[in-house]
Amino acid sequence: MTLSFLNRCRCGIAERAPDAPVMTDYDRVHILTYARLLDAERDGYDWRDVAMEVLDLDVAADPCGAKNCWQSHLDRAHWFVDGGFAA
């Protein structure tokens, strides 16, 4: 994780969501974040707005990094609701 990324991410969001095959402490802390990401996706919000509002990322400073962070957390949210929570 780069320092510049950490400076742009003030809410405890990692650069990438975990990819462990079991629920992690990070997942437990961010269950509400995952729910908000899924709600935003369902409602058709633009990823940039979601990255700024839900993940507290500075999309303008690093659009590629922000999109990767948003995508990894959205993927983890899908994993969670598709049965990952049972692992």
C-alpha positions as CSV (number, residue, x, y, z in Angstrom):
1,M,0.0,0.0,0.0
2,T,1.5,3.3,-1.0
3,L,1.6,6.3,1.4
4,S,-0.1,8.5,-1.2
5,F,-3.0,6.1,-1.4
6,L,-3.3,6.0,2.4
7,N,-3.4,9.8,2.5
8,R,-6.4,9.7,0.1
9,C,-8.3,7.1,2.0
10,R,-9.3,8.2,5.4
11,C,-11.9,5.7,6.5
12,G,-9.9,2.6,7.1
13,I,-10.4,1.2,3.6
14,A,-7.5,-0.9,2.3
15,E,-6.2,-0.4,-1.2
16,R,-7.6,-3.9,-2.0
17,A,-10.3,-5.9,-0.2
18,P,-9.2,-9.2,1.2
19,D,-9.2,-12.2,-1.1
20,A,-9.0,-14.9,1.6
21,P,-11.4,-17.8,1.2
22,V,-12.9,-17.1,4.7
23,M,-14.3,-14.0,6.3
24,T,-11.6,-11.8,7.8
25,D,-11.6,-9.3,10.6
26,Y,-11.4,-6.6,7.8
27,D,-14.7,-8.1,6.3
28,R,-16.4,-8.0,9.7
29,V,-15.5,-4.3,10.2
30,H,-16.6,-3.4,6.7
31,I,-19.9,-5.3,6.4
32,L,-21.8,-2.0,6.2
33,T,-19.5,-0.8,3.5
34,Y,-20.1,-3.9,1.5
35,A,-23.9,-3.4,1.8
36,R,-23.6,0.2,0.7
37,L,-21.6,-0.8,-2.3
38,L,-24.1,-3.4,-3.3
39,D,-27.0,-0.9,-2.8
40,A,-25.2,1.7,-4.9
41,E,-24.6,-0.9,-7.7
42,R,-28.3,-2.0,-7.6
43,D,-29.4,1.7,-7.8
44,G,-27.1,2.4,-10.8
45,Y,-24.8,4.9,-9.2
46,D,-21.6,5.8,-11.1
47,W,-18.5,4.1,-9.5
48,R,-16.8,7.4,-9.1
49,D,-19.5,8.8,-6.9
50,V,-19.6,5.6,-4.9
51,A,-15.8,5.5,-4.4
52,M,-15.9,9.1,-3.1
53,E,-19.0,8.7,-0.9
54,V,-18.7,5.2,0.4
55,L,-15.0,4.5,0.3
56,D,-13.9,8.2,0.9
57,L,-11.4,8.1,-2.0
58,D,-10.0,11.0,-3.9
59,V,-11.0,9.8,-7.4
60,A,-9.6,12.9,-9.1
61,A,-6.1,12.3,-7.6
62,D,-5.8,8.7,-8.7
63,P,-8.7,7.5,-10.9
64,C,-7.1,4.1,-11.7
65,G,-6.2,3.3,-8.1
66,A,-9.7,4.4,-6.9
67,K,-11.4,2.3,-9.5
68,N,-9.3,-0.7,-8.5
69,C,-10.0,-0.2,-4.9
70,W,-13.8,0.2,-5.5
71,Q,-13.8,-2.9,-7.8
72,S,-12.0,-5.1,-5.3
73,H,-14.4,-4.1,-2.5
74,L,-17.4,-4.6,-4.8
75,D,-16.1,-8.0,-5.8
76,R,-15.7,-8.9,-2.1
77,A,-19.2,-7.6,-1.3
78,H,-20.5,-10.0,-4.0
79,W,-18.4,-12.8,-2.6
80,F,-19.8,-12.1,0.9
81,V,-23.5,-12.2,-0.2
82,D,-22.9,-15.2,-2.5
83,G,-22.0,-17.4,0.5
84,G,-18.7,-16.2,1.6
85,F,-20.1,-15.2,5.0
86,A,-20.7,-18.9,5.6
87,A,-17.0,-19.8,5.2
